Amino acid sequence: MRRMLLIGMIGVFALTACQSETNESQPAKENASKNTTITEKEKPAKDESAEEQDKADQEPEEDQTEQNDGEKSDSSPSDDKNGEKEKPSQQPSDDSTAMVVEEPTSTEVVVNKQRKLPDGYTPPNLTVPEVPFYFDEFHEKKQMREVAARALEELFKGADQAGIDLVAASGYRSYDRQDAIFASNVQQHGEEHARQFSAVPGHSEHQTGLAMDVTVAKLSFQLSQDLGDMKEGEWLAENAHNYGFVIRYPEGKSDITGYEYEPWHLRYVGKDVATKVYNQNATLEEYYNLVP
Ligand SMILES: [Zn+2]
């Protein structure tokens, strides 16, 4: 008994001694910050991305800047909640007034809150672009139509040459997945909120296979409006058109596009249209004279 106590005390003493030794050699503050840094660095990359993915899937709707087309809420958390979907609000009441686009396969197709894709539309030639994603495993959202995927690869090459490190986050989204996302958003935040920040099924540009959301490691792979003020976002805004992409939801144009500013959402339209849209500082709605 006594011996154990003694050993215990020695143990405590030794522990304390070590600590004080450390404290003496380095100021406490420096220690603290160093520890934090080390901890963060030591986190295995895989855990980090998984964590981010979870975050992304859960947080979307909480923060305006990350909700939008509901991309971030597309994972299991949302899907799980969808299990309880019985709400009638899934089919928006005014969706019947929306017009169905005539040429859904056109790379110039305009899909928005007033214009929807035909029921059951699936884009042709979906493929996974060879660009870095923030997660490794295959997922539907890694895909884009081939023409857009090849263009995105060129954009990433150009960015890389300019010292810009982009990461792809979310591309194609099927009707069913959009449906699940929207239903989940309605359930969590009510239909009004859901409509503002996530697309009604059939109305998401992601369903065309021509859009990709991109982000950066510095933002922990989140979709944030902060991207617009970072060199990566600025590079995108100034150069995306050279590769056939437009920043689909520019700042200050939400009255026209129906969505808040999304510096991360790239939409492929081809170099010709993208360059004209860029030069006119326009949205697709303005360019095609489709302003609601
Ligand atoms: Zn998007």
Residues whose N, C-alpha, C, O or C-beta is under 5 A from the ligand:
A	BS01	ZN	D69 D213 H265
